[in-house]
Amino acid sequence: MHWPFCKAKCPYCDFNSHVRHGRIDEARFRTAYLTELDYFAARAPGRTVRSVFFGGGTPSLMQPATVAAILDAVAGHWQIARDAEITLEANPTSVEAQNFTGYAAAGVNRLSLGVQALDDASLKALGRQHTADEALAALALAKRHFARVSFDLIYAREGQTLADWQDELSRALDQAADHLSLYQLTIEDGTPFAARHAAGTLHVPDGARARELYLLTQELAEAAGLPAYEISNHARPGSESRHNLIYWRGHDYAGIGPGAHARITTGGAKRALSTTKSPEGWLAEVEVRGHGLCADEALSAEETAEEYLLMALRLGEGVDLARLAALSGRALGEDRVRRLEEDGLVARKGDRLMATQDGRLVLERVILELAA
């Protein structure tokens, strides 16, 4: 469920998020979400829903009544797994935190909090609208309302030293519940950070320093009992994000809202679907056509296999080689796998192939060689 609105656009963000200074007609958007849900239910009937994820944008700008209406509609269309994970992303401003009670009552059982940094100077540089104290207060409140809580941090920021990050991450690990997302800052095309970087006014750590920061992250998180199960995601065993595992393991998911993506297997083929990015454009299309799809295409067996390889190599558990061969109709080239093993970039365990720690640092190279 993609809610595309934010109070402000962060300078590093290239997500489909939009700032609207006037009032948003939430009731009208709510009706459109329910309408598009009807459409996807007709496309993929009889399924069991194992997770629902409210992402954005800033879903914590939604009223709890909207979240409740959407979850009620999901339950009306599909069977909900007994242990379904219902996640909502939130920003830790005081106004949004006041809605936590309503979200929990609506059925949300996992909160993902966009903390991003634990000092005010860094938060300001990242364009965030909250302070470190507000973030910690929201985190404490979230732990009282939700059975599972995650939060995000961004590292490899401008001017950040290894000692800075060690101190900040240690404090974060002291506050962690069962899951942390630790993202290395990347410069995305079309963002204000990209323009500053190109102009020479934004200086991020070079490759060697970024490697050191990454390795320090893995060491500290694992020592704290939150090993990496994916390149940027850490969890206590059993507390991994079930929703994101659906993506990384190449399973089906519906995508509702402006700029959402979906993968639906129907008629023996996996289809890639996406919706119009403009919130107002999506809204108008849903009201006329019953959905906001702008792309709906069947993936070939080779495309399906490559997508699975690309996603699953991000995981600590790696790729199921038998499944990959079944998807593509052929096994991976043994000579290519052996070369990567000799370089220390991949390892095999039974019928699974995973990137090593060194391999994760050059994952694009690993994927390109395996998919060639």
C-alpha atoms as one frame of an Amber mdcrd trajectory, in Angstrom:
protein
   0.000   0.000   0.000   1.883   3.041  -1.248   0.932   6.371   0.350   2.900
   8.945  -1.673   2.626  12.100   0.427   5.286  13.632   2.671   5.552  16.823
   4.692   8.864  17.575   2.996  11.050  15.936   0.358  14.365  14.711   1.756
  17.330  15.727  -0.426  18.652  12.163  -0.764  15.304  10.554  -1.627  14.348
   9.345  -5.107  11.191   7.508  -4.013   7.807   8.369  -5.478   6.958  10.889
  -2.775   5.202  14.227  -3.123   4.665  17.314  -0.999   1.231  18.958  -1.127
   0.902  22.211   0.810  -2.861  22.292   0.490  -5.333  19.861   2.025  -5.364
  16.324   0.649  -8.830  14.847   0.091  -8.078  11.712   2.095 -11.629  10.381
   1.878 -11.438  10.462  -1.914  -8.057   8.728  -1.927  -9.347   6.138   0.549
 -12.184   5.260  -1.820  -9.679   4.936  -4.664  -7.469   2.568  -2.652 -10.501
   0.374  -1.950 -11.446   0.446  -5.641  -7.975  -0.628  -6.766  -8.020  -3.362
  -4.127 -11.228  -4.650  -5.730  -9.398  -4.803  -9.061  -6.414  -6.755  -7.713
  -8.696  -9.132  -5.826 -10.373  -9.986  -9.126  -6.964 -10.502 -10.790  -5.655
 -12.764  -8.007  -8.568 -14.468  -6.241  -8.308 -17.172  -3.604  -4.904 -16.131
  -2.240  -3.720 -16.026   1.362  -2.290 -12.695   2.535   0.789 -13.152   4.697
   1.748  -9.506   5.015   0.500  -6.000   4.389   2.982  -3.128   4.202   1.985
   0.544   4.289   4.957   2.289   2.648   5.595   5.694   1.164   5.917   8.533
   1.186   4.841   8.865   4.764   1.975   6.483   5.640   1.873   7.864   9.172
   0.222  10.948   7.639  -2.815   8.739   6.966  -5.665   8.789   9.413  -6.071
   5.541  11.382  -9.579   5.251   9.934  -8.075   4.997   6.434  -5.681   2.257
   7.543  -8.574   0.398   9.188 -10.756   0.658   6.079  -7.987  -0.711   3.857
  -7.235  -3.612   6.192 -10.932  -4.445   6.453 -11.108  -4.518   2.647  -8.059
  -6.786   2.393  -9.678  -9.198   4.852 -12.884  -9.096   2.835 -11.116 -10.105
  -0.379  -8.588 -12.706   0.768  -7.887 -15.062   3.621  -5.502 -13.472   6.133
  -2.827 -15.735   7.577  -3.131 -16.199  11.326   0.352 -14.748  11.867   0.147
 -12.072   9.159   2.631  -9.230   9.502   0.994  -5.787   9.171   3.639  -3.061
   8.932   3.302   0.700   8.740   6.176   3.103   8.067   6.180   6.197  10.259
   8.133   9.375  10.764   8.880  10.242  14.390   7.219  13.617  14.624   5.002
  14.185  17.631   1.793  14.689  15.613   2.163  11.382  13.752   3.173   9.483
  16.894  -0.189  10.410  18.428  -1.829   8.120  15.857  -0.017   4.994  17.060
  -2.949   3.942  19.247  -5.305   4.138  16.285  -2.994   2.206  13.978  -2.613
  -0.595  16.521  -6.395  -0.756  16.947  -6.774  -0.952  13.157  -4.596  -4.064
  13.070  -1.043  -2.817  12.525   1.314  -5.076  14.504   4.708  -3.865  13.273
   6.025  -0.311  12.989   9.006   0.806  10.919  10.302   4.174  12.110  12.344
   6.495   9.877  14.875   7.729  12.445  17.847   8.077   9.995  20.276   9.674
  12.483  20.676  10.203  16.213  22.070  13.740  16.252  20.308  16.946  15.317
  23.009  18.305  12.995  22.890  15.172  10.851  19.104  15.147  10.825  19.077
  18.743   9.591  21.636  17.904   6.881  19.431  14.998   5.775  16.389  17.272
   5.551  14.512  15.469   8.296  11.699  17.213  10.161  12.330  15.723  13.612
  14.988  15.975  16.298  16.938  13.119  17.858  14.940  13.478  21.086  11.658
  13.266  19.140  12.928  10.141  17.394  13.809   8.420  20.663  10.476   9.429
  22.203   8.582   8.056  19.194  10.589   4.844  19.373   9.730   4.379  23.048
   6.056   5.033  22.266   6.114   2.576  19.374   7.495  -0.170  21.621   4.516
   0.304  23.934   1.984  -0.035  21.113   3.405  -2.620  18.713   4.670  -6.150
  19.180   7.439  -5.586  16.642   9.372  -2.384  15.931  12.099  -1.548  13.437
  13.884   1.684  12.672  16.166   2.998   9.930  19.531   4.717  10.072  21.631
   6.159   7.254  25.419   6.011   7.503  28.391   7.041   5.332  27.127  10.587
   5.686  29.199  13.634   4.865  32.007  14.080   7.396  31.118  10.920   9.329
  34.130   9.115  10.800  34.408   5.508  11.873  34.411   6.626  15.511  31.280
   8.740  14.926  29.434   5.819  13.392  30.604   3.352  16.030  29.227   5.601
  18.759  25.946   6.262  16.956  25.340   2.648  15.958  26.163   1.439  19.482
  23.528   3.802  20.869  21.070   2.612  18.224  21.693  -1.033  19.054  20.992
  -0.263  22.710  17.588   1.062  21.616  16.814  -1.645  19.050  13.892  -3.981
  19.511  14.124  -6.851  17.012  15.020  -5.263  13.658  17.227  -2.510  12.228
  17.631  -1.222   8.670  21.088   0.295   8.213  21.474   1.966   4.826  24.675
   3.314   3.380  23.995   6.737   1.853  23.863   6.536  -1.918  23.689   9.450
  -4.331  20.569   8.957  -6.446  20.143  10.639  -9.821  17.782  13.592  -9.895
  17.994  14.363  -6.176  19.325  17.568  -4.576  22.179  15.514  -3.105  23.125
  14.395  -6.620  23.256  18.021  -7.790  25.399  19.011  -4.805  27.679  16.032
  -5.296  28.166  16.902  -8.959  28.908  20.524  -8.013  31.490  19.434  -5.457
  29.629  20.813  -2.438  28.686  17.425  -0.971  31.486  15.042  -0.037  30.643
  11.464   0.913  33.135   8.806   2.011  35.220   7.261  -0.762  35.076   3.564
  -1.600  37.691   2.504   0.925  36.066   4.397   3.789  32.585   3.191   2.758
  33.892  -0.390   2.919  35.248   0.195   6.429  31.923   1.645   7.547  30.040
  -1.311   6.094  32.295  -3.870   7.776  32.030  -2.036  11.097  28.236  -2.095
  10.741  28.208  -5.855  10.229  30.552  -6.453  13.170  28.654  -4.340  15.688
  25.176  -5.501  14.668  26.127  -9.177  14.720  27.778  -8.806  18.129  24.524
  -7.268  19.400  22.496 -10.264  18.203  21.110  -8.638  15.037  23.017 -10.277
  12.180  22.449  -9.183   8.588  19.878 -11.359   6.828  20.019  -8.964   3.848
  22.648  -6.429   2.814  21.095  -3.531   4.743  18.720  -5.300   7.107  19.487
  -6.842  10.479  17.226  -8.846  12.781  17.135 -11.157  15.710  16.544 -14.673
  14.347  12.841 -15.044  13.594  12.202 -11.298  13.435  13.136 -10.698   9.802
  10.722  -8.528   7.792   8.387 -11.102   6.305   7.116  -8.599   3.789  10.528
  -7.765   2.373  11.389 -11.464   2.274   8.466 -11.898  -0.126  10.183  -9.469
  -2.516  13.658 -10.928  -2.094  12.464 -14.525  -2.436  10.594 -13.709  -5.631
   7.040 -14.416  -4.479   3.797 -12.704  -5.523   2.566  -9.398  -4.149  -0.089
  -6.848  -5.033   0.792  -3.160  -5.179  -1.879  -0.553  -4.460  -1.577   3.225
  -4.788   0.383   5.761  -6.881   3.697   4.400  -8.144   3.174   0.933  -6.680
   4.634  -2.208  -8.250   3.273  -5.753  -8.240   4.182  -9.277  -9.286   1.217
 -11.570  -9.876   1.436 -15.118 -11.209  -1.622 -15.952 -13.263  -2.222 -18.288
 -16.186   1.181 -19.882 -15.618   3.120 -16.649 -16.105   4.419 -14.010 -13.754
   3.238 -10.515 -14.637   4.965  -7.261 -13.742   2.528  -4.455 -12.992   2.991
  -0.846 -11.967   0.705   2.128 -11.421   0.853   5.771 -12.439   3.266   7.749
 -10.229   1.383  11.048 -10.066  -1.031  10.892  -7.114  -3.637  13.028  -8.845
  -3.162  11.182 -12.140  -3.532   7.825 -10.402  -6.632   9.024  -8.563  -8.319
  10.159 -11.794  -7.517   6.868 -13.536  -8.845   4.746 -10.695 -12.070   6.733
 -10.623 -12.549   6.161 -14.366 -11.061   2.690 -14.959 -11.112   1.033 -11.547
  -7.303   0.880 -11.388  -4.267   3.072 -12.037  -2.100   0.604 -13.950   0.309
   2.058 -16.481   2.227  -1.188 -17.126   1.115  -4.824 -17.183   3.410  -7.274
 -18.949   4.255 -10.946 -18.773   7.834 -11.732 -17.762   9.667 -14.392 -19.717
  11.117 -17.390 -17.907  14.570 -15.831 -18.266  13.391 -12.476 -16.886  11.685
 -14.171 -13.938  14.840 -16.139 -13.139  17.110 -13.082 -13.440  14.848 -11.087
 -11.159  14.942 -13.886  -8.574  18.750 -14.089  -8.829  19.087 -10.314  -8.432
  16.912 -10.215  -5.328  17.865 -13.468  -3.592  21.609 -12.811  -3.728  20.961
  -9.888  -1.382  19.908 -12.385   1.283  22.138 -14.202   3.713  20.315 -17.424
   2.785  21.176 -16.849  -0.882  19.682 -18.413  -3.984  17.905 -21.751  -4.180
  19.745 -23.178  -7.200  17.104 -25.828  -7.942  14.373 -23.183  -7.984  16.486
 -20.893 -10.158  17.046 -23.705 -12.666  13.317 -24.515 -12.674  12.472 -20.875
 -13.383  14.994 -20.392 -16.197  15.050 -23.898 -17.633  18.816 -24.176 -17.209
  21.423 -24.346 -14.465  23.916 -21.592 -13.766  27.176 -21.954 -15.657  29.447
 -24.041 -13.432  32.601 -22.316 -14.695  31.281 -18.872 -13.729  30.261 -20.052
 -10.262  33.647 -21.682  -9.734  35.528 -18.514 -10.729  33.530 -16.465  -8.248
  34.132 -19.095  -5.562  37.871 -18.946  -6.237  37.730 -15.158  -5.890  36.018
 -15.563  -2.528  32.855 -13.757  -3.680  30.314 -16.588  -3.445  29.954 -19.794
  -1.451  27.794 -22.884  -1.829  25.968 -24.623   0.978  24.029 -27.629  -0.202
  21.770 -26.479  -3.034  22.097 -22.812  -2.168  24.483 -20.171  -3.468  25.145
 -17.054  -1.424  27.351 -13.987  -1.699  30.141 -13.854   0.851  30.831 -10.677
   2.815  33.378  -9.676   0.162  30.851 -10.569  -2.521  28.220  -8.302  -1.010
  30.627  -5.391  -1.381  30.718  -5.965  -5.171  27.289  -7.543  -5.599  26.602
  -5.887  -8.955  29.691  -7.569 -10.394  28.658 -10.943  -8.943  25.151 -10.697
 -10.396  26.392  -9.599 -13.820  28.814 -12.514 -14.014  26.239 -15.066 -12.909
  23.505 -13.740 -15.200  25.730 -13.489 -18.278
